[in-house]
Amino acid sequence: MKRTYRWLGVAAIGGIAGFLTERLVASPKYTGPVTDHFDGRRFHNQDPAPHGEGSFLKWILNRDRGPWKPWTEAHYGPPPAERVDNGRLRVTFVNHATTLIQMDGVNILTDPVWSKRVSPLSFAGPKRHRPPGIRFEDLPKVDAIVISHNHYDHLDLATLRRIAKRDQPRIFVPLGDRELLSRHGVKGAVELDWWNDSPIGSVRITLVPSQHFSARGFSDRDATLWGGYVISGPSGNVYFAGDTGWGRHFEQIGKRFAPLRLAMLPIGAFRPRWFMSPVHIGPDEAVRAHDTLGASTSVAIHFGTFALGDDGETEPVDELRKELSDGKERRFWVLGFGEGRDVP
C-alpha cells in the first residue's frame, strides 16, 4: 500500500511539474492552415536540417569549449541619436543579436536582450560575459521590435516587458509567438508568416525565411515559426538574419530585395560544425552570405556576449577577419559593443 501511495505521489508531482513546464516554459503551439512549411503541427525549413535531441545529447556529453573570460568590464557606448532621417541609415550594435536600426524617422530594435541570463531560470543557464553596449536608459524611444524566433537568447520576456511598458512599440513576431508574449503580459504583437509584411511609420517590415528551429521547453519543438526580417523604406532595404544555418533563403532574399543597403549576419555559436551547421552559419558562411545577398554593407552579430557554442569568446571575430583577408573588396564591419555607425 505504501508503495502504491509513493508511486501516486511521484506521478502527481510529475504531472504538476509537466503542467507547470508546459504552462510557464514551453511556447503555446500554433494552430493554423497547412502550408509548404507547416504540416498542421510543426513548422519545417525549406531545406532539411537534422538537429535532433540525440545530437544534442551527444554534443553535451562531448563538449570541447573554447576560452571565455568570466567577465569583461566595459564602458557603455554613447546614447544613440533620437531619430535618423533624410536618407541616413544608422546601426548600433548593442550585444548578441540586439541592434538598433534607425532609418526614415523610425527606431527598430532587433531581438532585444538586456537580461543577465538567457534561460528559463534566473539562477542557471547561459549568462552574459559583458554588460550591454548601451544602457537601457539611454535607448531612444523604440517604435518597433522584431523578434526572429522564441529561443531565450532572442526572445527575452523581461526585456520585452520593460520596453513595452516604457514605449508601447509595435512588436513583430513569427507565427505562434503572439500568444507566448500575451501570456506573459506583452499584448498586441503582430504575427507574420514568411514573406508577409506590415507597415510601421514610413517603413515596411517583412518576415523572411531562415534555416533554424524553435523551442523553449521539451514539448514545443518547431511548434512556432522562425525567420529573419527585411526592413524597407525610402532610404533602402535592411536585412536582419536572426539565427540561421546556410540555405536557399539567402539567394531568395537577395533577389527579392535587391539592392540591400545593410545585412546583419550572425557569426557566433558555430562550433562544433557537425552539430551547429544545420542551424548556425559560421564566419566563412557569413562572408558567403554577404556575397550571395549582394549586400552593400554587412555587420557581424551573435558573438561575444553569451557562450552558447564551443567556439571561444574571440574566435568568431578572429575567423571572420581571416575570411575577409582574401583580397576581395567587401564592406563587412565588426562594430564594438555600443558602437553606432552611419551606413553608406
Disulfide bonds with the S-S distance in Angstrom:
none
